[in-house]
Amino acid sequence: MIKLVLSDMDQTLKPAENPAISERTHQAIKNLKAAGIAFGLSTGRPVYDALSYLKSDVSLTDTG
């Protein structure tokens, strides 16, 4: 059973040439959470800095 998905930001969730995660990635993370699977972002950035890459969706930083 999967309880948590952790992902790196750069070149994993967000390609370098993109200003933010794609809509497809954003929806996939929301689907994980709706299924009861926690999502965690692994980054050295402060949360306030990472938010712009996450389409300002604070719910994606719940485990941060």
mmJSON file of the N, C-alpha and C atoms, coordinates in Angstrom:
{"data_MODEL":{"atom_site":{
"group_PDB":["ATOM","ATOM","ATOM","ATOM","ATOM","ATOM","ATOM","ATOM","ATOM","ATOM","ATOM","ATOM","ATOM","ATOM","ATOM","ATOM","ATOM","ATOM","ATOM","ATOM","ATOM","ATOM","ATOM","ATOM","ATOM","ATOM","ATOM","ATOM","ATOM","ATOM","ATOM","ATOM","ATOM","ATOM","ATOM","ATOM","ATOM","ATOM","ATOM","ATOM","ATOM","ATOM","ATOM","ATOM","ATOM","ATOM","ATOM","ATOM","ATOM","ATOM","ATOM","ATOM","ATOM","ATOM","ATOM","ATOM","ATOM","ATOM","ATOM","ATOM","ATOM","ATOM","ATOM","ATOM","ATOM","ATOM","ATOM","ATOM","ATOM","ATOM","ATOM","ATOM","ATOM","ATOM","ATOM","ATOM","ATOM","ATOM","ATOM","ATOM","ATOM","ATOM","ATOM","ATOM","ATOM","ATOM","ATOM","ATOM","ATOM","ATOM","ATOM","ATOM","ATOM","ATOM","ATOM","ATOM","ATOM","ATOM","ATOM","ATOM","ATOM","ATOM","ATOM","ATOM","ATOM","ATOM","ATOM","ATOM","ATOM","ATOM","ATOM","ATOM","ATOM","ATOM","ATOM","ATOM","ATOM","ATOM","ATOM","ATOM","ATOM","ATOM","ATOM","ATOM","ATOM","ATOM","ATOM","ATOM","ATOM","ATOM","ATOM","ATOM","ATOM","ATOM","ATOM","ATOM","ATOM","ATOM","ATOM","ATOM","ATOM","ATOM","ATOM","ATOM","ATOM","ATOM","ATOM","ATOM","ATOM","ATOM","ATOM","ATOM","ATOM","ATOM","ATOM","ATOM","ATOM","ATOM","ATOM","ATOM","ATOM","ATOM","ATOM","ATOM","ATOM","ATOM","ATOM","ATOM","ATOM","ATOM","ATOM","ATOM","ATOM","ATOM","ATOM","ATOM","ATOM","ATOM","ATOM","ATOM","ATOM","ATOM","ATOM","ATOM","ATOM","ATOM","ATOM","ATOM","ATOM","ATOM","ATOM","ATOM"],
"id":[1,2,3,4,5,6,7,8,9,10,11,12,13,14,15,16,17,18,19,20,21,22,23,24,25,26,27,28,29,30,31,32,33,34,35,36,37,38,39,40,41,42,43,44,45,46,47,48,49,50,51,52,53,54,55,56,57,58,59,60,61,62,63,64,65,66,67,68,69,70,71,72,73,74,75,76,77,78,79,80,81,82,83,84,85,86,87,88,89,90,91,92,93,94,95,96,97,98,99,100,101,102,103,104,105,106,107,108,109,110,111,112,113,114,115,116,117,118,119,120,121,122,123,124,125,126,127,128,129,130,131,132,133,134,135,136,137,138,139,140,141,142,143,144,145,146,147,148,149,150,151,152,153,154,155,156,157,158,159,160,161,162,163,164,165,166,167,168,169,170,171,172,173,174,175,176,177,178,179,180,181,182,183,184,185,186,187,188,189,190,191,192],
"type_symbol":["N","C","C","N","C","C","N","C","C","N","C","C","N","C","C","N","C","C","N","C","C","N","C","C","N","C","C","N","C","C","N","C","C","N","C","C","N","C","C","N","C","C","N","C","C","N","C","C","N","C","C","N","C","C","N","C","C","N","C","C","N","C","C","N","C","C","N","C","C","N","C","C","N","C","C","N","C","C","N","C","C","N","C","C","N","C","C","N","C","C","N","C","C","N","C","C","N","C","C","N","C","C","N","C","C","N","C","C","N","C","C","N","C","C","N","C","C","N","C","C","N","C","C","N","C","C","N","C","C","N","C","C","N","C","C","N","C","C","N","C","C","N","C","C","N","C","C","N","C","C","N","C","C","N","C","C","N","C","C","N","C","C","N","C","C","N","C","C","N","C","C","N","C","C","N","C","C","N","C","C","N","C","C","N","C","C","N","C","C","N","C","C"],
"label_atom_id":["N","CA","C","N","CA","C","N","CA","C","N","CA","C","N","CA","C","N","CA","C","N","CA","C","N","CA","C","N","CA","C","N","CA","C","N","CA","C","N","CA","C","N","CA","C","N","CA","C","N","CA","C","N","CA","C","N","CA","C","N","CA","C","N","CA","C","N","CA","C","N","CA","C","N","CA","C","N","CA","C","N","CA","C","N","CA","C","N","CA","C","N","CA","C","N","CA","C","N","CA","C","N","CA","C","N","CA","C","N","CA","C","N","CA","C","N","CA","C","N","CA","C","N","CA","C","N","CA","C","N","CA","C","N","CA","C","N","CA","C","N","CA","C","N","CA","C","N","CA","C","N","CA","C","N","CA","C","N","CA","C","N","CA","C","N","CA","C","N","CA","C","N","CA","C","N","CA","C","N","CA","C","N","CA","C","N","CA","C","N","CA","C","N","CA","C","N","CA","C","N","CA","C","N","CA","C","N","CA","C","N","CA","C","N","CA","C","N","CA","C","N","CA","C"],
"label_alt_id":[null,null,null,null,null,null,null,null,null,null,null,null,null,null,null,null,null,null,null,null,null,null,null,null,null,null,null,null,null,null,null,null,null,null,null,null,null,null,null,null,null,null,null,null,null,null,null,null,null,null,null,null,null,null,null,null,null,null,null,null,null,null,null,null,null,null,null,null,null,null,null,null,null,null,null,null,null,null,null,null,null,null,null,null,null,null,null,null,null,null,null,null,null,null,null,null,null,null,null,null,null,null,null,null,null,null,null,null,null,null,null,null,null,null,null,null,null,null,null,null,null,null,null,null,null,null,null,null,null,null,null,null,null,null,null,null,null,null,null,null,null,null,null,null,null,null,null,null,null,null,null,null,null,null,null,null,null,null,null,null,null,null,null,null,null,null,null,null,null,null,null,null,null,null,null,null,null,null,null,null,null,null,null,null,null,null,null,null,null,null,null,null],
"label_comp_id":["MET","MET","MET","ILE","ILE","ILE","LYS","LYS","LYS","LEU","LEU","LEU","VAL","VAL","VAL","LEU","LEU","LEU","SER","SER","SER","ASP","ASP","ASP","MET","MET","MET","ASP","ASP","ASP","GLN","GLN","GLN","THR","THR","THR","LEU","LEU","LEU","LYS","LYS","LYS","PRO","PRO","PRO","ALA","ALA","ALA","GLU","GLU","GLU","ASN","ASN","ASN","PRO","PRO","PRO","ALA","ALA","ALA","ILE","ILE","ILE","SER","SER","SER","GLU","GLU","GLU","ARG","ARG","ARG","THR","THR","THR","HIS","HIS","HIS","GLN","GLN","GLN","ALA","ALA","ALA","ILE","ILE","ILE","LYS","LYS","LYS","ASN","ASN","ASN","LEU","LEU","LEU","LYS","LYS","LYS","ALA","ALA","ALA","ALA","ALA","ALA","GLY","GLY","GLY","ILE","ILE","ILE","ALA","ALA","ALA","PHE","PHE","PHE","GLY","GLY","GLY","LEU","LEU","LEU","SER","SER","SER","THR","THR","THR","GLY","GLY","GLY","ARG","ARG","ARG","PRO","PRO","PRO","VAL","VAL","VAL","TYR","TYR","TYR","ASP","ASP","ASP","ALA","ALA","ALA","LEU","LEU","LEU","SER","SER","SER","TYR","TYR","TYR","LEU","LEU","LEU","LYS","LYS","LYS","SER","SER","SER","ASP","ASP","ASP","VAL","VAL","VAL","SER","SER","SER","LEU","LEU","LEU","THR","THR","THR","ASP","ASP","ASP","THR","THR","THR","GLY","GLY","GLY"],
"label_asym_id":["A","A","A","A","A","A","A","A","A","A","A","A","A","A","A","A","A","A","A","A","A","A","A","A","A","A","A","A","A","A","A","A","A","A","A","A","A","A","A","A","A","A","A","A","A","A","A","A","A","A","A","A","A","A","A","A","A","A","A","A","A","A","A","A","A","A","A","A","A","A","A","A","A","A","A","A","A","A","A","A","A","A","A","A","A","A","A","A","A","A","A","A","A","A","A","A","A","A","A","A","A","A","A","A","A","A","A","A","A","A","A","A","A","A","A","A","A","A","A","A","A","A","A","A","A","A","A","A","A","A","A","A","A","A","A","A","A","A","A","A","A","A","A","A","A","A","A","A","A","A","A","A","A","A","A","A","A","A","A","A","A","A","A","A","A","A","A","A","A","A","A","A","A","A","A","A","A","A","A","A","A","A","A","A","A","A","A","A","A","A","A","A"],
"label_entity_id":["1","1","1","1","1","1","1","1","1","1","1","1","1","1","1","1","1","1","1","1","1","1","1","1","1","1","1","1","1","1","1","1","1","1","1","1","1","1","1","1","1","1","1","1","1","1","1","1","1","1","1","1","1","1","1","1","1","1","1","1","1","1","1","1","1","1","1","1","1","1","1","1","1","1","1","1","1","1","1","1","1","1","1","1","1","1","1","1","1","1","1","1","1","1","1","1","1","1","1","1","1","1","1","1","1","1","1","1","1","1","1","1","1","1","1","1","1","1","1","1","1","1","1","1","1","1","1","1","1","1","1","1","1","1","1","1","1","1","1","1","1","1","1","1","1","1","1","1","1","1","1","1","1","1","1","1","1","1","1","1","1","1","1","1","1","1","1","1","1","1","1","1","1","1","1","1","1","1","1","1","1","1","1","1","1","1","1","1","1","1","1","1"],
"label_seq_id":[1,1,1,2,2,2,3,3,3,4,4,4,5,5,5,6,6,6,7,7,7,8,8,8,9,9,9,10,10,10,11,11,11,12,12,12,13,13,13,14,14,14,15,15,15,16,16,16,17,17,17,18,18,18,19,19,19,20,20,20,21,21,21,22,22,22,23,23,23,24,24,24,25,25,25,26,26,26,27,27,27,28,28,28,29,29,29,30,30,30,31,31,31,32,32,32,33,33,33,34,34,34,35,35,35,36,36,36,37,37,37,38,38,38,39,39,39,40,40,40,41,41,41,42,42,42,43,43,43,44,44,44,45,45,45,46,46,46,47,47,47,48,48,48,49,49,49,50,50,50,51,51,51,52,52,52,53,53,53,54,54,54,55,55,55,56,56,56,57,57,57,58,58,58,59,59,59,60,60,60,61,61,61,62,62,62,63,63,63,64,64,64],
"pdbx_PDB_ins_code":[null,null,null,null,null,null,null,null,null,null,null,null,null,null,null,null,null,null,null,null,null,null,null,null,null,null,null,null,null,null,null,null,null,null,null,null,null,null,null,null,null,null,null,null,null,null,null,null,null,null,null,null,null,null,null,null,null,null,null,null,null,null,null,null,null,null,null,null,null,null,null,null,null,null,null,null,null,null,null,null,null,null,null,null,null,null,null,null,null,null,null,null,null,null,null,null,null,null,null,null,null,null,null,null,null,null,null,null,null,null,null,null,null,null,null,null,null,null,null,null,null,null,null,null,null,null,null,null,null,null,null,null,null,null,null,null,null,null,null,null,null,null,null,null,null,null,null,null,null,null,null,null,null,null,null,null,null,null,null,null,null,null,null,null,null,null,null,null,null,null,null,null,null,null,null,null,null,null,null,null,null,null,null,null,null,null,null,null,null,null,null,null],
"Cartn_x":[0.838,0.0,0.884,0.598,1.336,0.649,1.454,0.907,1.462,2.616,3.274,4.077,3.974,4.801,5.646,6.959,7.893,8.511,8.682,9.267,10.166,11.25,12.137,11.443,11.819,11.2,11.879,13.144,13.852,14.129,13.728,13.903,13.114,12.255,11.397,9.947,9.488,8.133,8.07,9.124,9.13,10.375,10.204,11.36,11.934,13.216,13.897,13.282,12.82,12.296,10.869,10.216,8.847,8.841,7.985,7.928,7.214,6.437,5.68,5.379,4.854,4.466,3.355,3.254,2.208,0.846,-0.179,-1.539,-1.746,-1.157,-1.263,-0.632,0.547,1.214,0.41,-0.098,-0.906,-2.125,-2.805,-3.98,-3.603,-2.468,-2.027,-1.78,-1.182,-0.937,-2.264,-3.182,-4.5,-5.225,-5.063,-5.676,-5.073,-3.766,-3.115,-3.744,-3.83,-4.365,-5.821,-6.594,-8.004,-8.135,-7.12,-7.123,-6.568,-6.231,-5.726,-4.225,-3.522,-2.064,-1.429,-0.588,0.084,1.123,1.35,2.364,3.338,4.616,5.638,6.603,6.936,7.881,9.258,10.227,11.596,12.378,12.629,13.364,14.105,15.152,15.886,15.315,14.317,13.723,12.796,12.697,11.671,10.287,9.289,7.939,7.448,7.663,7.175,7.796,9.018,9.669,9.143,8.88,8.402,6.964,6.188,4.778,4.57,5.439,5.262,5.405,6.191,6.361,5.195,4.427,3.299,1.962,1.98,0.762,0.085,0.893,0.423,-0.618,-0.58,-1.515,-0.904,-1.274,-0.717,-0.995,-2.059,-2.393,-1.331,-0.481,0.576,1.775,1.745,2.853,2.459,1.354,0.852,1.886,2.711,3.681,5.033,5.165,6.454,6.771],
"Cartn_y":[-1.177,0.0,1.241,2.16,3.418,4.437,5.047,6.049,7.442,7.507,8.79,8.741,9.8,9.98,11.22,11.07,12.192,12.437,13.684,13.985,15.205,15.123,16.264,17.265,18.51,19.555,19.674,20.052,20.38,19.151,19.249,18.217,16.936,16.973,15.829,16.272,17.107,17.648,18.776,19.571,20.766,20.812,20.646,20.81,22.228,22.356,23.648,24.747,24.407,25.434,25.879,25.199,25.555,26.415,27.422,28.285,27.637,26.574,25.9,24.474,23.687,22.325,22.379,21.325,21.284,21.053,21.345,21.097,19.599,18.784,17.323,16.864,17.387,17.053,17.554,18.768,19.348,18.463,18.027,17.18,15.806,15.264,13.96,14.016,15.094,15.256,15.384,16.139,16.283,14.935,14.121,12.791,11.882,11.969,11.205,11.554,12.853,13.325,12.921,12.966,12.568,11.072,10.3,8.858,8.529,9.572,9.358,9.116,9.417,9.252,10.628,10.742,12.018,12.299,13.568,14.003,14.916,14.699,15.541,16.044,17.3,17.928,17.943,17.427,17.405,18.5,19.586,20.694,21.458,22.105,22.938,24.347,24.614,25.952,26.146,27.373,27.66,27.513,27.185,26.969,28.172,29.388,30.577,30.718,30.219,30.281,29.181,28.003,26.869,27.066,27.875,28.048,28.532,29.383,29.871,28.735,27.729,26.568,25.6,25.734,24.836,25.499,26.471,27.203,27.83,28.188,28.817,27.985,26.67,25.757,25.318,25.984,25.723,24.285,23.69,22.321,21.317,21.678,20.771,20.791,21.629,21.722,21.205,20.485,19.991,19.213,18.43,17.607,18.269,19.508,20.192,20.832],
"Cartn_z":[0.0,0.0,0.0,-0.887,-0.961,-0.064,0.826,1.744,1.485,0.824,0.607,-0.682,-1.468,-2.655,-2.423,-2.503,-2.394,-3.759,-4.117,-5.412,-5.333,-6.077,-6.252,-7.181,-7.097,-7.909,-9.275,-9.272,-10.506,-11.362,-12.607,-13.617,-13.303,-12.305,-11.993,-12.119,-11.216,-11.332,-12.35,-12.397,-13.236,-14.11,-15.43,-16.315,-16.196,-16.391,-16.215,-17.073,-18.256,-19.161,-18.826,-17.913,-17.536,-16.271,-16.218,-15.038,-13.847,-14.113,-13.044,-13.484,-12.557,-12.909,-13.952,-14.744,-15.773,-15.123,-15.865,-15.378,-15.143,-15.993,-15.837,-14.526,-14.207,-12.95,-11.764,-11.864,-10.794,-10.517,-11.57,-11.408,-10.843,-11.265,-10.758,-9.248,-8.778,-7.341,-6.595,-7.151,-6.521,-6.481,-7.518,-7.549,-6.473,-6.274,-5.197,-3.855,-3.618,-2.34,-2.161,-3.234,-3.167,-2.859,-3.243,-2.987,-1.593,-0.832,0.518,0.594,-0.483,-0.525,-0.333,0.661,0.938,-0.144,-0.402,-1.36,-0.648,-0.889,-0.291,-1.339,-1.232,-2.141,-1.494,-2.204,-1.704,-2.428,-1.716,-2.315,-1.223,-1.603,-0.666,-0.593,-1.423,-1.436,-0.243,0.256,1.268,0.622,1.421,0.903,0.108,0.619,-0.08,-1.462,-1.657,-2.958,-3.883,-3.331,-4.13,-4.613,-3.919,-4.277,-5.712,-6.195,-7.565,-8.578,-8.256,-9.135,-9.014,-7.945,-7.673,-7.966,-8.838,-9.216,-8.003,-7.014,-5.767,-5.012,-5.222,-4.555,-3.221,-2.153,-0.824,-0.374,-0.858,-0.44,-0.864,-1.818,-2.26,-1.315,-0.313,0.642,2.026,2.118,3.414,4.212,3.537,4.257,4.385,3.888,3.895,5.212],
"occupancy":[1.0,1.0,1.0,1.0,1.0,1.0,1.0,1.0,1.0,1.0,1.0,1.0,1.0,1.0,1.0,1.0,1.0,1.0,1.0,1.0,1.0,1.0,1.0,1.0,1.0,1.0,1.0,1.0,1.0,1.0,1.0,1.0,1.0,1.0,1.0,1.0,1.0,1.0,1.0,1.0,1.0,1.0,1.0,1.0,1.0,1.0,1.0,1.0,1.0,1.0,1.0,1.0,1.0,1.0,1.0,1.0,1.0,1.0,1.0,1.0,1.0,1.0,1.0,1.0,1.0,1.0,1.0,1.0,1.0,1.0,1.0,1.0,1.0,1.0,1.0,1.0,1.0,1.0,1.0,1.0,1.0,1.0,1.0,1.0,1.0,1.0,1.0,1.0,1.0,1.0,1.0,1.0,1.0,1.0,1.0,1.0,1.0,1.0,1.0,1.0,1.0,1.0,1.0,1.0,1.0,1.0,1.0,1.0,1.0,1.0,1.0,1.0,1.0,1.0,1.0,1.0,1.0,1.0,1.0,1.0,1.0,1.0,1.0,1.0,1.0,1.0,1.0,1.0,1.0,1.0,1.0,1.0,1.0,1.0,1.0,1.0,1.0,1.0,1.0,1.0,1.0,1.0,1.0,1.0,1.0,1.0,1.0,1.0,1.0,1.0,1.0,1.0,1.0,1.0,1.0,1.0,1.0,1.0,1.0,1.0,1.0,1.0,1.0,1.0,1.0,1.0,1.0,1.0,1.0,1.0,1.0,1.0,1.0,1.0,1.0,1.0,1.0,1.0,1.0,1.0,1.0,1.0,1.0,1.0,1.0,1.0,1.0,1.0,1.0,1.0,1.0,1.0],
"B_iso_or_equiv":[0.0,0.0,0.0,0.0,0.0,0.0,0.0,0.0,0.0,0.0,0.0,0.0,0.0,0.0,0.0,0.0,0.0,0.0,0.0,0.0,0.0,0.0,0.0,0.0,0.0,0.0,0.0,0.0,0.0,0.0,0.0,0.0,0.0,0.0,0.0,0.0,0.0,0.0,0.0,0.0,0.0,0.0,0.0,0.0,0.0,0.0,0.0,0.0,0.0,0.0,0.0,0.0,0.0,0.0,0.0,0.0,0.0,0.0,0.0,0.0,0.0,0.0,0.0,0.0,0.0,0.0,0.0,0.0,0.0,0.0,0.0,0.0,0.0,0.0,0.0,0.0,0.0,0.0,0.0,0.0,0.0,0.0,0.0,0.0,0.0,0.0,0.0,0.0,0.0,0.0,0.0,0.0,0.0,0.0,0.0,0.0,0.0,0.0,0.0,0.0,0.0,0.0,0.0,0.0,0.0,0.0,0.0,0.0,0.0,0.0,0.0,0.0,0.0,0.0,0.0,0.0,0.0,0.0,0.0,0.0,0.0,0.0,0.0,0.0,0.0,0.0,0.0,0.0,0.0,0.0,0.0,0.0,0.0,0.0,0.0,0.0,0.0,0.0,0.0,0.0,0.0,0.0,0.0,0.0,0.0,0.0,0.0,0.0,0.0,0.0,0.0,0.0,0.0,0.0,0.0,0.0,0.0,0.0,0.0,0.0,0.0,0.0,0.0,0.0,0.0,0.0,0.0,0.0,0.0,0.0,0.0,0.0,0.0,0.0,0.0,0.0,0.0,0.0,0.0,0.0,0.0,0.0,0.0,0.0,0.0,0.0,0.0,0.0,0.0,0.0,0.0,0.0],
"pdbx_formal_charge":[null,null,null,null,null,null,null,null,null,null,null,null,null,null,null,null,null,null,null,null,null,null,null,null,null,null,null,null,null,null,null,null,null,null,null,null,null,null,null,null,null,null,null,null,null,null,null,null,null,null,null,null,null,null,null,null,null,null,null,null,null,null,null,null,null,null,null,null,null,null,null,null,null,null,null,null,null,null,null,null,null,null,null,null,null,null,null,null,null,null,null,null,null,null,null,null,null,null,null,null,null,null,null,null,null,null,null,null,null,null,null,null,null,null,null,null,null,null,null,null,null,null,null,null,null,null,null,null,null,null,null,null,null,null,null,null,null,null,null,null,null,null,null,null,null,null,null,null,null,null,null,null,null,null,null,null,null,null,null,null,null,null,null,null,null,null,null,null,null,null,null,null,null,null,null,null,null,null,null,null,null,null,null,null,null,null,null,null,null,null,null,null],
"auth_seq_id":[1,1,1,2,2,2,3,3,3,4,4,4,5,5,5,6,6,6,7,7,7,8,8,8,9,9,9,10,10,10,11,11,11,12,12,12,13,13,13,14,14,14,15,15,15,16,16,16,17,17,17,18,18,18,19,19,19,20,20,20,21,21,21,22,22,22,23,23,23,24,24,24,25,25,25,26,26,26,27,27,27,28,28,28,29,29,29,30,30,30,31,31,31,32,32,32,33,33,33,34,34,34,35,35,35,36,36,36,37,37,37,38,38,38,39,39,39,40,40,40,41,41,41,42,42,42,43,43,43,44,44,44,45,45,45,46,46,46,47,47,47,48,48,48,49,49,49,50,50,50,51,51,51,52,52,52,53,53,53,54,54,54,55,55,55,56,56,56,57,57,57,58,58,58,59,59,59,60,60,60,61,61,61,62,62,62,63,63,63,64,64,64],
"auth_comp_id":["MET","MET","MET","ILE","ILE","ILE","LYS","LYS","LYS","LEU","LEU","LEU","VAL","VAL","VAL","LEU","LEU","LEU","SER","SER","SER","ASP","ASP","ASP","MET","MET","MET","ASP","ASP","ASP","GLN","GLN","GLN","THR","THR","THR","LEU","LEU","LEU","LYS","LYS","LYS","PRO","PRO","PRO","ALA","ALA","ALA","GLU","GLU","GLU","ASN","ASN","ASN","PRO","PRO","PRO","ALA","ALA","ALA","ILE","ILE","ILE","SER","SER","SER","GLU","GLU","GLU","ARG","ARG","ARG","THR","THR","THR","HIS","HIS","HIS","GLN","GLN","GLN","ALA","ALA","ALA","ILE","ILE","ILE","LYS","LYS","LYS","ASN","ASN","ASN","LEU","LEU","LEU","LYS","LYS","LYS","ALA","ALA","ALA","ALA","ALA","ALA","GLY","GLY","GLY","ILE","ILE","ILE","ALA","ALA","ALA","PHE","PHE","PHE","GLY","GLY","GLY","LEU","LEU","LEU","SER","SER","SER","THR","THR","THR","GLY","GLY","GLY","ARG","ARG","ARG","PRO","PRO","PRO","VAL","VAL","VAL","TYR","TYR","TYR","ASP","ASP","ASP","ALA","ALA","ALA","LEU","LEU","LEU","SER","SER","SER","TYR","TYR","TYR","LEU","LEU","LEU","LYS","LYS","LYS","SER","SER","SER","ASP","ASP","ASP","VAL","VAL","VAL","SER","SER","SER","LEU","LEU","LEU","THR","THR","THR","ASP","ASP","ASP","THR","THR","THR","GLY","GLY","GLY"],
"auth_asym_id":["A","A","A","A","A","A","A","A","A","A","A","A","A","A","A","A","A","A","A","A","A","A","A","A","A","A","A","A","A","A","A","A","A","A","A","A","A","A","A","A","A","A","A","A","A","A","A","A","A","A","A","A","A","A","A","A","A","A","A","A","A","A","A","A","A","A","A","A","A","A","A","A","A","A","A","A","A","A","A","A","A","A","A","A","A","A","A","A","A","A","A","A","A","A","A","A","A","A","A","A","A","A","A","A","A","A","A","A","A","A","A","A","A","A","A","A","A","A","A","A","A","A","A","A","A","A","A","A","A","A","A","A","A","A","A","A","A","A","A","A","A","A","A","A","A","A","A","A","A","A","A","A","A","A","A","A","A","A","A","A","A","A","A","A","A","A","A","A","A","A","A","A","A","A","A","A","A","A","A","A","A","A","A","A","A","A","A","A","A","A","A","A"],
"auth_atom_id":["N","CA","C","N","CA","C","N","CA","C","N","CA","C","N","CA","C","N","CA","C","N","CA","C","N","CA","C","N","CA","C","N","CA","C","N","CA","C","N","CA","C","N","CA","C","N","CA","C","N","CA","C","N","CA","C","N","CA","C","N","CA","C","N","CA","C","N","CA","C","N","CA","C","N","CA","C","N","CA","C","N","CA","C","N","CA","C","N","CA","C","N","CA","C","N","CA","C","N","CA","C","N","CA","C","N","CA","C","N","CA","C","N","CA","C","N","CA","C","N","CA","C","N","CA","C","N","CA","C","N","CA","C","N","CA","C","N","CA","C","N","CA","C","N","CA","C","N","CA","C","N","CA","C","N","CA","C","N","CA","C","N","CA","C","N","CA","C","N","CA","C","N","CA","C","N","CA","C","N","CA","C","N","CA","C","N","CA","C","N","CA","C","N","CA","C","N","CA","C","N","CA","C","N","CA","C","N","CA","C","N","CA","C","N","CA","C","N","CA","C","N","CA","C"],
"pdbx_PDB_model_num":[1,1,1,1,1,1,1,1,1,1,1,1,1,1,1,1,1,1,1,1,1,1,1,1,1,1,1,1,1,1,1,1,1,1,1,1,1,1,1,1,1,1,1,1,1,1,1,1,1,1,1,1,1,1,1,1,1,1,1,1,1,1,1,1,1,1,1,1,1,1,1,1,1,1,1,1,1,1,1,1,1,1,1,1,1,1,1,1,1,1,1,1,1,1,1,1,1,1,1,1,1,1,1,1,1,1,1,1,1,1,1,1,1,1,1,1,1,1,1,1,1,1,1,1,1,1,1,1,1,1,1,1,1,1,1,1,1,1,1,1,1,1,1,1,1,1,1,1,1,1,1,1,1,1,1,1,1,1,1,1,1,1,1,1,1,1,1,1,1,1,1,1,1,1,1,1,1,1,1,1,1,1,1,1,1,1,1,1,1,1,1,1]
}}}
